[in-house]
Amino acid sequence: MSLESSVEWDLELSGDEAQIFMEGFFDHFGIERGDYEFDRYFGGEGFNLFAIFFAMLSPSYKKRHFEREPITIRMLQRAIELGTWDSARIG
């Protein structure tokens, strides 16, 4: 594990588990949520065959609904230092 490790891919947290983790992270460290949006970084639970079909047909749909920015350990550390989630400053 390193500062570049991804919460979703390296720690294998996604969906409900990721949401619980991030809520605990904000609460434990007293971090203001700022511009944090769950959907920007994590996908939801479940499997949607229609969404996958549309993603194959439309690159813009795929980008909006499937491509996420990864949250890294470095980003979490930076948010702790700032006391707020400011995506422009932590990324």
N, C-alpha and C positions, 0 to 999 in steps of 0.2 A: 504494500500500500504506500502511496506517495501523495503529495499535495495535489497532484493531477488526477488522482483516482476519482472516478465518477460515482456519485451516490447511487445512480440507477444501475449502471452496468457492472461496476466493480464490487459494490456493496450489495447488489441485487435487490434494491428496494424500488418498487414500483406500485402504482395503484394505491390501494388503501394503506398499505404499509408505508409507502413514501409520504402520504399525507399525515399519518400519525407521527412519523419520524420528524417531519418538518414542523408540525405544530409543537411537538416536544422540544425541538431545537429552539424555536422562537421563545417559548415559555421559559425554558431552563436558563437561557442566557439573557433573558430580558430584552430581546431584540425587537425593534419596531418592524412591522411587516413591510413598510414602505411600498414599493411597486412590485412586490412578490406576487406572482399569479401561478398557482399550481399547474394550470394547463400549459404554461409556457415551458415548463421543465419536465413534466411527467404526463404520461397517458393515463386514462382511466382504467377501471376494471372491465373485464369482459371482452368478448370477441364479436365484432360486427362485420359480417360478410359483405354487406352492401357498402360499407365505408371502404373496405379493401378494394372492392370492384371499382368504385368511383375514383379511388386513389390511382389505380392503374390507368384510368382513362384521362385523368386531369392532373397535371403536375401542380397546378395552383391549389387544388383540393388536397393533394398529398402534403404539400408544404404547410398548409393551414392546420391540418388535422393529425399529421403523423410525425413531422420533423420537430424535434424538441431540442432546446439548448441543454447541454449537460450541466448539472451542478457538480462542482468538484470540491474536494476537501479544502483547497485553497480559497474558494469562494465562501465556504462556511466560516473559515478562519477570518477572512476579511470582514464579513458581516459582523462577527463578534467584535472585532476591533472598532468598527464604525458605530456599532449599536443600532444599526438599521440595515434593511435590505435595500440597497440602491444598486440596481443592476448595472448602471453605467460605471459605477466606481468599483464594484467587486469583480466584474468580468474581466 
